[in-house]
Amino acid sequence: MAKLNLNPTEFQNLEPMGDNSILPAGEYVMQIVQSDIRETKAGTGHYLWLEFDILKGNVPAGRKFWDRLNILNPNETTRKIANQQLLSISRAVGMDLPPDDSERLHFKPIKVVIRHKENKQGNLEARPAYLSVSDATPTAAPVAAAKPAVSKPWEKHAK
């Protein structure tokens, strides 16, 4: 057991740490606020770590989202998926190709569509799709108001 010797008044106006449960499926507007190249746990590659602030969406203010793009990985499929995601992010912020420095992606709003997928361990994971903020969700075309049937003068008298 450890004696903490804490002052209770230091806790009076604090809020608990944010919710780190899986981000609900849906559409969000986010911006990258931090990025870093980190080594994989296995030590066989590197990934681009991204931290996002959520600007709009059905979550409490201050909620964050993180993603990892395995851009340097011995598995070709893993690399290809990561490169596609990085290209999607780059295009969402108005670049034709990924920049040479990830900081050029920071603080530019992008639309992120989150879907859930079950991983190999049976847990749900958030699967993001990155789009430009200007990419509107397709909606049904407006239905034209039905016009009242107006008979033409020559059709008034049925034969």
Secondary structure, 3 states (H helix, E strand, C coil): CCCCCCCHHHHCCCCCCCCCCCCCCEEEEEEEEEEEEEECCCCCCEEEEEEEEEEECCCCCCCEEEEEEEEECCCHHHHHHHHHHHHHHHHHCCCCCCCCCHHHHECCCEEEEEEEEECCCCCEEEEEEEECCCCCCCCCCCCCCCCCCCCCHHHCCCC
